[in-house]
């Protein structure tokens, strides 16, 4: 899909960022206690605090090897702390990084931002121990030693898989996977607020009723799925293809560029859609 719904609220992101900062500061304090008589009690309290948080809190060294793994991480990922500690976090969880609006972002860019500003917020696609893919809201904070050198990072991750599934049911067509009419209205409102050029293209399929009448609804459904894939392949990244209903589709193209790649003017989708 070319576009997705609005990201998480500033309150959600702010909370996780503050929690990540607090966890990093807590671990810094624990290290400072390591040479004192209070070390054992201090470390026990830090561990209890981290385990009381329902979100997954993970600390890793500069090589991405897991150092700590709280009970929230055990519940989220179904790996025990003993299984996770010492593993490469990204490899263990098959991590894919996304921006707050769901666009893929390279891991190198994420950790460059972390090095530059000390924190990063966005989304993750990861896999649990049972192989199921989950979606998470993530806040990363760099972990510093007593000399303020970067020695790793703290991740606070919240599982939002169910919320995302509910959102998709409300905003996406279950047959084609395209955004639906409600999504279209939100998209147009958002685009109008930003200003700039906008083209809204209406597309319907000739002869679709005959397909349903002669070959049945299963064949008609397959035609709609194939048409959706071809429309997505004919527009630019960033344009939006919507299933309005039945055999009717909408393409929303922003900017002053032509809305489709390799097509003739005035024929959105052109030969490729045919």
C-alpha positions as CSV (number, residue, x, y, z in Angstrom):
1,X,0.0,0.0,0.0
2,X,1.3,3.4,-0.9
3,X,0.2,5.2,2.2
4,X,-0.9,4.4,5.6
5,X,-2.9,6.0,8.4
6,X,-1.5,8.6,10.9
7,X,1.1,7.4,13.3
8,X,1.0,7.1,17.1
9,X,0.1,10.0,19.3
10,X,2.8,12.3,20.7
11,X,1.8,11.1,24.2
12,X,2.5,7.5,23.3
13,X,5.9,8.4,21.8
14,X,6.7,10.8,24.7
15,X,6.0,8.1,27.3
16,X,8.2,5.5,25.7
17,X,11.0,8.0,25.1
18,X,10.8,9.1,28.8
19,X,10.8,5.4,29.9
20,X,13.8,4.6,27.7
21,X,15.7,7.6,29.1
22,X,14.8,6.5,32.7
23,X,15.9,3.0,32.1
24,X,19.2,4.2,30.7
25,X,19.7,6.4,33.7
26,X,18.8,3.6,36.0
27,X,21.4,1.3,34.5
28,X,24.0,4.1,34.6
29,X,23.3,4.3,38.4
30,X,23.6,0.6,38.8
31,X,27.0,0.6,37.2
32,X,28.1,3.4,39.5
33,X,27.0,1.3,42.5
34,X,29.0,-1.7,41.3
35,X,32.1,-0.8,43.4
36,X,30.2,0.2,46.5
37,X,28.8,-1.8,49.5
38,X,25.3,-0.9,48.2
39,X,25.9,-2.7,44.9
40,X,23.9,-5.9,45.5
41,X,20.8,-4.1,47.0
42,X,21.0,-1.4,44.3
43,X,21.2,-3.9,41.5
44,X,18.3,-5.9,42.9
45,X,16.1,-2.8,43.1
46,X,17.0,-1.8,39.6
47,X,16.1,-5.3,38.3
48,X,12.8,-5.3,40.2
49,X,11.9,-1.9,38.8
50,X,12.6,-3.0,35.2
51,X,10.5,-6.2,35.7
52,X,7.5,-4.2,36.9
53,X,7.2,-2.5,33.6
54,X,4.9,-4.3,31.2
55,X,6.7,-2.9,28.1
56,X,9.7,-4.8,26.8
57,X,12.9,-3.2,28.1
58,X,16.1,-4.5,26.4
59,X,19.6,-3.3,26.8
60,X,22.3,-4.1,24.3
61,X,26.0,-3.4,24.0
62,X,27.6,-1.6,21.0
63,X,27.6,-4.9,19.1
64,X,23.9,-5.3,19.6
65,X,24.3,-8.3,22.0
66,X,21.6,-8.4,24.7
67,X,22.7,-7.5,28.1
68,X,19.4,-7.3,30.0
69,X,15.9,-8.6,29.1
70,X,13.1,-7.7,31.5
71,X,9.9,-9.8,32.2
72,X,8.0,-7.5,29.8
73,X,10.4,-8.7,27.0
74,X,9.8,-12.3,28.0
75,X,6.1,-11.9,27.7
76,X,6.3,-9.9,24.4
77,X,8.8,-12.2,22.6
78,X,8.3,-15.5,24.4
79,X,12.1,-15.9,24.9
80,X,13.3,-16.2,28.5
81,X,16.0,-13.9,29.7
82,X,18.4,-16.9,29.8
83,X,17.7,-17.6,26.1
84,X,18.0,-13.9,25.0
85,X,21.0,-12.6,26.9
86,X,24.2,-12.8,24.8
87,X,22.3,-13.0,21.5
88,X,22.4,-10.5,18.7
89,X,19.1,-8.7,19.3
90,X,18.3,-7.9,15.6
91,X,19.1,-11.4,14.5
92,X,17.2,-13.0,17.3
93,X,14.0,-11.0,16.5
94,X,14.5,-10.5,12.8
95,X,14.1,-6.8,13.3
96,X,12.9,-4.4,10.6
97,X,13.0,-0.7,11.4
98,X,10.2,1.7,10.3
99,X,9.5,5.3,10.7
100,X,6.6,6.5,12.8
101,X,4.5,6.4,9.7
102,X,5.5,2.9,8.8
103,X,8.1,3.5,6.0
104,X,11.1,1.1,6.1
105,X,14.3,2.6,7.3
106,X,17.8,1.0,7.2
107,X,19.3,0.0,10.6
108,X,22.3,2.1,9.7
109,X,20.2,5.2,9.5
110,X,18.5,4.4,12.9
111,X,21.8,4.0,14.7
112,X,23.3,7.0,13.0
113,X,20.4,9.1,14.4
114,X,20.9,7.4,17.8
115,X,24.6,8.4,17.7
116,X,23.7,12.0,16.6
117,X,20.9,12.8,19.0
118,X,21.1,10.1,21.7
119,X,17.6,8.7,20.9
120,X,15.4,7.4,18.1
121,X,11.6,6.7,18.0
122,X,9.7,4.7,15.4
123,X,8.2,1.3,14.7
124,X,9.6,-2.2,14.5
125,X,8.5,-5.4,12.7
126,X,9.9,-8.4,14.7
127,X,9.3,-12.1,15.2
128,X,8.5,-13.9,18.4
129,X,9.9,-17.2,19.5
130,X,6.9,-19.0,17.8
131,X,7.6,-17.3,14.5
132,X,4.7,-14.9,14.5
133,X,5.4,-11.4,13.2
134,X,4.5,-8.6,15.6
135,X,4.4,-4.8,15.3
136,X,5.9,-2.6,18.0
137,X,6.2,1.0,18.9
138,X,9.9,1.6,19.8
139,X,12.0,4.2,21.6
140,X,15.8,3.8,21.7
141,X,18.2,5.7,24.0
142,X,21.9,5.4,23.9
143,X,23.7,3.9,26.9
144,X,26.8,5.8,28.1
145,X,29.7,4.8,30.4
146,X,31.0,7.0,33.2
147,X,33.2,8.9,30.7
148,X,30.1,9.6,28.5
149,X,31.3,7.2,25.8
150,X,28.6,5.2,24.0
151,X,28.6,1.6,25.1
152,X,25.2,0.4,23.9
153,X,21.6,1.3,23.9
154,X,18.3,0.7,25.7
155,X,15.1,-0.2,23.8
156,X,11.6,0.2,25.2
157,X,9.2,-1.6,22.9
158,X,5.4,-1.8,23.2
159,X,3.5,-4.5,21.3
160,X,0.8,-2.8,19.2
161,X,0.0,-5.7,16.9
162,X,-3.7,-5.9,18.0
163,X,-4.2,-2.2,17.6
164,X,-2.7,-2.3,14.1
165,X,-4.9,-5.2,13.1
166,X,-8.0,-3.3,14.4
167,X,-6.9,-0.2,12.5
168,X,-6.4,-2.2,9.3
169,X,-9.9,-3.7,9.6
170,X,-11.4,-0.2,9.9
171,X,-9.3,1.4,7.1
172,X,-8.5,-1.3,4.6
173,X,-10.5,-3.4,2.2
174,X,-10.2,-7.1,3.3
175,X,-10.5,-8.5,-0.2
176,X,-7.8,-6.4,-2.0
177,X,-5.8,-5.1,1.0
178,X,-6.2,-1.5,-0.4
179,X,-7.3,1.4,1.7
180,X,-11.1,1.9,1.8
181,X,-13.5,4.8,1.5
182,X,-12.9,5.9,5.2
183,X,-9.1,6.0,4.6
184,X,-9.7,8.0,1.4
185,X,-11.5,10.7,3.3
186,X,-8.8,10.9,5.9
187,X,-6.2,11.0,3.2
188,X,-7.9,13.9,1.3
189,X,-8.2,15.8,4.5
190,X,-4.6,15.4,5.4
191,X,-3.5,16.3,1.8
192,X,-5.7,19.4,1.8
193,X,-4.1,20.6,5.1
194,X,-0.6,20.3,3.6
195,X,-1.6,22.1,0.4
196,X,0.0,21.6,-3.0
197,X,-1.1,19.9,-6.2
198,X,-3.5,17.0,-6.1
199,X,-5.0,14.7,-8.7
200,X,-7.9,12.3,-7.8
201,X,-8.5,9.7,-10.5
202,X,-11.6,7.5,-10.7
203,X,-11.1,4.1,-12.2
204,X,-13.8,1.4,-12.8
205,X,-13.5,-2.0,-14.6
206,X,-15.3,-2.5,-17.9
207,X,-17.2,-5.8,-18.1
208,X,-16.9,-6.7,-14.4
209,X,-20.6,-7.6,-14.0
210,X,-20.3,-10.1,-16.9
211,X,-17.4,-11.8,-15.1
212,X,-19.5,-12.2,-12.0
213,X,-22.6,-13.4,-13.9
214,X,-20.8,-15.9,-16.1
215,X,-17.9,-17.1,-14.0
216,X,-19.1,-16.6,-10.5
217,X,-18.2,-14.3,-7.6
218,X,-14.9,-16.1,-6.8
219,X,-13.6,-15.2,-10.3
220,X,-14.9,-11.7,-9.8
221,X,-13.0,-11.4,-6.5
222,X,-9.8,-12.6,-8.2
223,X,-10.3,-10.0,-10.9
224,X,-10.5,-7.3,-8.2
225,X,-7.4,-8.6,-6.5
226,X,-5.4,-8.6,-9.7
227,X,-6.7,-5.2,-10.7
228,X,-5.6,-3.8,-7.3
229,X,-2.1,-5.3,-7.7
230,X,-1.8,-3.8,-11.2
231,X,-2.9,-0.4,-10.1
232,X,-0.4,-0.4,-7.3
233,X,2.3,-1.3,-9.8
234,X,1.3,1.5,-12.1
235,X,1.5,4.4,-9.7
236,X,4.4,6.1,-8.0
237,X,5.6,5.4,-4.5
238,X,3.7,7.8,-2.3
239,X,0.5,7.8,-4.4
240,X,-2.6,6.2,-2.9
241,X,-4.8,3.5,-4.5
242,X,-8.2,3.0,-2.8
243,X,-11.0,0.5,-3.4
244,X,-14.1,2.6,-3.3
245,X,-16.4,-0.4,-3.6
246,X,-17.5,-2.9,-6.1
247,X,-15.3,-2.5,-9.2
248,X,-14.5,1.1,-8.5
249,X,-11.1,2.4,-7.5
250,X,-9.6,5.8,-6.7
251,X,-6.0,6.9,-7.2
252,X,-4.8,10.0,-5.3
253,X,-1.6,11.5,-6.8
254,X,0.1,14.4,-5.1
255,X,2.4,17.0,-6.7
256,X,2.8,18.3,-10.2
257,X,4.4,15.1,-11.6
258,X,2.5,12.7,-13.8
259,X,0.6,10.2,-11.5
260,X,1.8,7.0,-13.2
261,X,5.1,5.6,-14.5
262,X,5.4,4.9,-18.2
263,X,1.9,5.8,-19.2
264,X,0.3,8.1,-21.6
265,X,-1.1,11.5,-20.5
266,X,-4.8,11.3,-19.7
267,X,-4.8,7.5,-19.3
268,X,-3.9,6.8,-15.7
269,X,-2.4,3.3,-15.5
270,X,-2.5,3.1,-19.3
271,X,-1.4,-0.2,-20.9
272,X,0.1,-1.5,-17.6
273,X,-3.4,-1.6,-15.9
274,X,-4.9,-3.1,-19.0
